[in-house]
Amino acid sequence: MSDFEFWSYLTQFGQITNTWWYAVGALPATIIAGCAYLLMWFALRRETNLPKMFVWLALASLPLVLILPSYYASVAPRAALTRVGFPVAADAQQLNRETTLQAGRQLSNLATLGITGASLAVAMLCASLLIGGYTPPVIEQISQRFTKAMTRAFGNRRASKAGAASPYGVVKITRGQQQGTQFGIKHGALIGKEQATMTITDAIVSRRHARFEIRNELACVIDEGSTNGTHLRRHGAILELNGQGMPLEHGDLIYLGHPDEQESVELTFEKAA
């Protein structure tokens, strides 16, 4: 009995639910799950927090774990059932009704797991786009407008208060859409577009762009794996930041994006008196 004959027999007498999944869903879902995993890996390529990276990659691999068994069953149903300990007859005459229904239940369960995995794959794909800052332009524009409105309403007042009280210095936006706004530096302060301590809404800024840490009473800036990078200009020299912290000196210029790009945001660091 060929795989085609075996499958035709099961679909006719095995009462398999979600047969459409094996016909048109398993292959595209496998491709989407693989792309979601690769995109998540690419989005986390500069991540320095290893536990966080491990958790996200483990979650991104879960859709593949759920989908691959049903994809394998769609390609080789007899071999797939044999691997889970199900005895497959050599011809249709040796398949009784109970055995056929049991095989149908096995394949129905695999289809359910595959559909669940496909839903998770879409969620992981969206999560990797958000983490990596690859949001579609339309969503990006809506997000920017909302964030700008919130910043106009609350951001400047809060930033000025934080800047006056910070013992580690302040950064002042000297080029960008929010020019003149200043932020007080504290340990763990995050620069980004959304859910950030220092919200900056320019298009070049990633959702999680850079963060500050306090080390030995010195303010350090660290790039968070941003799409356009973080740079530091000191005494005319330009340094590209990465996952390592760079201690700041009074008068340092921090660029979100490359300094030569007109869209880049420039921040000036001023050490506290």
N, C-alpha and C positions, 0 to 999 in steps of 0.2 A: 504494500500500500504506500503510495507516494504521499508527500506532505500535503499536496493539493487535494487528493482524494480524502485523506484523513480530516483535513480542515472542513471540506464540504460536508462530510458526514457529521462532524461535530456541530456545525452551524445549523444543520437540519434537525438533529435529534438531541443535541446536548443542552439546549435551552441556555445558550450563552448570552449574558446581558452585555450591552455595549460592544456589539460586534463591530460597530463603526470605528471604534478605537483602533482595532487591529488593521482595519482596511485603510483608514486615512489619517489616524491620529498619532500612532506610535512613532513613525519616522520623523515627522516635523517636530514632535515634542522632544525627541532625543537630540535633534540638532539645536533646538532652542536651549535646552538644558546645558548642552556643551558650551554654547556661546555665552550663556549666563555665567558659567564657571570661569571661563577664560577672561571675560570682561571684569568679573570680580577680582580675579588675580591681578589683572592689569591696573584696576583702580587702587589696589592695595600695595602696589609695587614699591612705594616709598614709605609705607607704614613702618614705624619703628616699634610700635607696641605689639610684640609678638603674640601675647594671649588674644588680643583683639583680632589680629590677622588670622590666627588659627580658628577662632570661633566663626568668623565670617566665611572662611574657605570651607569649613566643615558644613555650614548651612548651605553654601552654594553647591556642595557635592551631593547633598541629600536628594534633590530632584533626579539626578542621574541614577542613584541607587534605587529609587522607586520606579523609574521608567524603563531601565534597561532589561529587566526580566520580561516585561510584556513585549518589548521590541524583539527580543530574542524569540519569544513564543510566536510572534507574527511572522518571523522569517523561517523558523524551524520548529513547528509546534510539537512534533513527535519527540525530537531531541530534548526540548524544554521540559516536557512532562516526564520524560525518562529521568532527567537530572534530579527531579524532586521526588523520585521513587515511585512514580506512577507507571504501572505496567501497560505498555502499548502493544496491542495485538498486531499481528502481521497482516491481517486482512479484515475487512468489515464483518465477515461472518463470525469472527471470534469476539466481536464487541457486543456485549449484552447491554440492556437498557441501563442497569445500575452503574456499570462501568462508564458508559457514555455520559450519564448525568454527573458522575463524579468528576470526569475530565472537564465537563462544562463549568462546574463550580470552581475548579482550579483556575481555569482561564478567566472566568468572571472576576475572581479575586485579584488576579494579576492586572486586569484592566482597571479595576477600581484603584489599585495602588498607582498605576500609571497615570490615571487622570489626576489623582492627588499630586503626584510628582510634577505634572505639567502646570498645575496651578501654582505650585511653589516655584517652578522655574520662571514663570512670568514675574512673580514677586521678587525673586532674586535678581532678575534682569533689571527691574526698576530700581532695586536697592543699589546695585552696582553702578547704575547711571547716576544716582544721587551721590554716592560716595565718591565717585570719580569726577563729578562735576560735568557730566556729559548730557545735561538736561536739554531737551529740544528747545529751540528758540522761543516758541510761543509760550511754553510753561515758564521759561526763564524770564520773559518780559513781564508776565503776570506776577511772578514772584518778586521781581525788582520793583514794580510799581507799588505792591503792597508793603514791601519792606521800607521803601522810601517814605511812604505815608506814615508808617509807624515811627520812623526815625525823626521825621519833621515834628511829629506830635510829642515824642518822649525822649528821643536820643540826645539832642544837644544839651538839654538841661541836666540829664543824668551824667553825661560825659564831663561837663564842666565841674560838677560836684566831685566826681571821682578823681579828676585831675588835681584839684586843689588839695585832696586828702592823701594822695599817694606819696609814700616816702621813697619810692624807687624811681620816680620820674614820670614824665608824660610823653606821649607821642601826639603830635599835632599834624593834621592833614594839611599839607602845603600845596598839593596838586590833586585835583579830583573833584567829583561832584559835590562832596561834602567839605570843601575847602574851608578851613578855619575851625573845624571841629577838633577837639582834643580829648584824649582818653588817658585816664590814670592807669599805670601799669601795676598789675598784681600777679601773683603766682598763678599760673594756669589760665590767664586771660586769653581768649581765643578771638582772632580776627577772622571774620567771615560774613556771609550774607544772611544766614539764618541761624537762630538759636546760638548766637555768638555773644561774647562779652563786649566786643567792639564791632558793631554792625556797620559794614561799609558796603554800599549797594552798587558800586560801579560794576560794569559788565565783566571786566577782567578778573574780578575777585571771585574766588571759589567759595563754596559754602563753608568749608573748613580750610582756610588759606594758611594761616600761621598762628603760632601761639607764643606767649611769653612765659618764661620760668625765672624764678629768683634763685640764684646760686651764689653762695658766699656774699650775700647782700648786693649782688650785681644783677641787673636785668639782662636776660638773654632772650634772643628771638630765634625761633625754630620754624622752618617751613613744614607744613602739614601734608606734604605730597600734593600741593596745589597744581592745577592744570598749567598755569602760566608762570609759576615759579616765584620765589622771593629773593630779592637782591639787596645788598648793602653797599652804599657808597661811603667810603671813609678816606679823606685826604686825597680825593681824586681817583682812588682805586675802587674797582667794582668787584664784589665778591658774590657768588651765587650760593645761597644757603641750601642746606639739605636737612637731614634728620638730626644733625649735630647742632647744639646750641651755640650761638655767637654772642659773647658779652658785648654790651652796647657802651659806647662812649658818648659824651655830650657832643651834640652836633651831628651825629650819624644820620644819614638819610636811608630810610627803608623804602624799598620799592616793591609794590605788589604787581608783578609783571616785570618785564625788562625795562631798565631806565630809558632806553632809546625809543620805546613805544609811546606814542602820544596818549594812549588810553591808560597807561600805567598810573597807579596811585602812589604819590610820594608822601611819606610821613617823616617828620623830623623829630628826633629824640632829644629831649631836654632833661638833663639830670636834675634831680631835686636839690634844692639849696641845702 
